[in-house]
Amino acid sequence: MSVKYETKLPEIFIGDKDFEQLNNIAEAATGAASDVADQLMDELERAVIVSQAKLSDEVVQMGSYVSFITSDGFDRSFQLVLPRDADVSNGKISILTPIGAALIGLSGGQTIPWKTSDGRILDLTVRTVSQVPPPWR
């Protein structure tokens, strides 16, 4: 089930290779992951698709290291990875999580509404994006 928001969503950019890979992952998702896959598909549908080579390093893409904060004070840093590589204890969050799907395509400073696992709607703001492991790793 897709999450619908009343506020205008920020413009997002996704590289063509990430788009194809993420579209395939979302289409193949079943069970508990299917709700998040719907959210990911919504993000993919509204994204501006650009050549992967021309995608700015300031944009959250697969493999990016991202620091963010939510409106309830949740302040974290993760690497965005494919589901098979996810390991929250090692700072790797899956694209097939509500936070992962919300982060894709955003740039530093952008804010997006995010639905928590307990149903609350919070704002998620990207602080920094890096394509190389930052010092906090």
N, C-alpha and C positions, 0 to 999 in steps of 0.2 A: 504494500500500500504506500503510495507516494505521500510525502509530506507537503502540504501546501501552506505557504506563508503569505501574510498580508503585506509585508514590506517588499520593496523592490530589491531584488537580488543583485549582487555585484556582477559585473562582467567578468567572465573567466576565459582563459585560454588553455587549450590542450593541444599537445603535439600530435601529428597524424598517426605516428606509430603507437603512442600511448592510447589514443582514441580507439584504434582498431583492437588492441589487446584488451583494453578495459571493456569495450563493447562485448567482446567474446566472453569475458569473465562474467559480466552481468547477465548475459543471455543464458549461460550455463548454470547459474546459481540456483540451488534448490533448498528446500527446507527453511531453516531459520535465516539463512543468508538471503533468501529471496526478497524480503522487505528492504534490506539495505541495497540489494541489487536494483530494486526499483528506484531508490533514491539516487544511486549512481547513474542509472539511465536518464533520470531527469536532469542531472548535471551535464551529462554528455550531450543531451539534446539541446541545451541552451548555450553550450560552449562555442567559442570561436575556434575553429580548427586551423592550426598553422603547421607549417613544415617543422618537424622535430628539430632540425638543425637551426631554425630561426627562432625557436622558442627561447625567450629570455631566461637567464639563470635565476631571475627574481620571481619566477612563477613556480608554484608547487607542481611537481611532476613526479612520476614514479622514480623512487630512489632519493628524492629530495629530503633534506634535513630541515625540519620545520619547528619553530618555537611559536606557541600561541597561548592565548589566555581566553577564558570564557567569562561571561558576565557574573558568574558566581564565584570567581576567583581561582578556578582551576587553571594552573599555570604549568605547562608542560612543554617538553621538546621530544620529538620522535622523528624517526626516518619512516617515510611512507613506502610500503613494500607490497608485493603480491601476497595473497593469502598464504601460500605455501612457505613464505619466508617470515611470517609474522612471529614476533616474540616480544611481548610487551615488557618483560623483565629485562630485556636487552635493548629497549628503546626502539623497537621496530613494530609499527602499527599497520595493520592490513587496510588496503583500500576498501575491503568489504566490511568495514565498521562504520557506524554513523559519523565518527570524527574523520575517518579516512575519506569517505565519500564527500564530506563537506569541504575538506581541505583542497581537493584536487582543483587545479586551475587558478587558485587564488594567488595574490601577490602580497608582499609585506604591507601592512596597514589596512588591508581590506577586512571587512566584517561580514559574516553571514549568519543567519539564524540556524541553530542546530538543535535537533530534537534528541534529548538524553534518553537513556534506556528506561528511565522512570516516567517518560512522557512530558517532561518540562521542555519549554522552548527557551533556549539561552542564545546569546550572541557569542560567536566565536571569532576572535580577532587574531589574524596572523601577525606575529611580531617580526620574525626573520625567516628567510628562505636561503638555503645554501645547497649547492650540488656536491660539496665536499664535506667530510666530517668536520664539524666545528669543534672548538676546544671543549665543549661540554660532553663530547663523546669520550 
